[in-house]
Amino acid sequence: MKRTRLLIAVMALIVFAVSAQADTFYVKTDGDLALTIRDEYTNDPIGYIPPGEAVTPDPEKSTELAAYVTYNGVSGYVLWRYLSRTAPDQTAPDPEPTPAPDIVPVTQEVTLDDGEYKITVTGGVIHRANPRNHKAEGAEMTSVTVTAEDHVIISASVPKGQKIDYWVINGIRYDFDHQVKSFRLTHADRDWTFEIVYTKGKPETLLTADQILAGRTGDRLLVKAEHGELCHIKSGTKGAGGWITEFDFTNDYTNRATGAQEQGGQVTAKVRAVIPRGKTVSGWKFDETELYPNREVTWLLPHMLNTSMTYEPIFTGKATSKPDVTTPATQVQYYTVTCVRCTFSGGGYSNATSGTVPGGTKITVKANGGYGCEWYVNGSQVASGGQWGDSWPSSITRTINTNTRIEAYPVIN
């Protein structure tokens, strides 16, 4: 009889333990960081769970150290020590009176010190990196504040059964010649947002065409390639129209690859490194910020870039005096044209105030308002009229073989 009672008590404890494991738990990590889900076979990261989210561990597959959970369709193991039975505090303060229609609530943001920048990631994690060996250290994060001296690694958390489709960096889609799973970032010169978009997912931070065009300010926009070259896109990732070193997309322009008219304020271009023989590309500079992918990337392709940017490959290895065999023997030289109180047409532009054209391009420059003008090119007078009713030209033509600034001074008799 005593044995029977003991057996019943033991079975009750087992049932209680199993039912306890099937209860709802809540993610609770130090510093409110995302909790990594790891593959049950490889232990590789396959997803993450934001802090405070509820999960129900599978009692049959969970172990003493790790709980087997499913979140957003991704199943794998998480550590028990980061799960809590206690739900996040749901107690909310008494609601305040509804503000009057002319009062706009203000969201308080964290103010960063000078020289500090915020790095965030969607679809991945961030680690601090050792500046000596460049290896990841410390906890996983989805947001971190850095200075130019810091090193961080942004890594994809690839869901099981999916692949990386593309990256979104500061709202702009980027394609690369090889699949990139991580970047090491250093020498930050601004805030950066990264998103890894997977084959079955939809982007969350990608700017739409309407948002990009609505953000046009009229400020000059120039994309440049240092130690490299760029071209327009014909289709997909195929470039055409000739390789150049910079392009002004402030105003509407002609796509050099297709001949179609494009709206200014954005440009899609393929940027490739001109690699010295004996060197490899270890990373790329986006202006001053350095990004080092987990494998060599010899070209990158931003889609609808909406800001000025200089791309520069970072080389490693010992160069020889001979150029790389893939480097074109000759390149067309391009020059910048700037108009003051006038516009120019030619070289793929129509009524533009600034642009970049091939050497030898003939352009026609017209004064604003059609007034007769006194004309200056790079500070030297090139056309004028007389004092007694002689004609003052309202337009001039020039052949561009250097960076050129053209100024029109209207003369109203």
Disulfide bonds with the S-S distance in Angstrom:
none
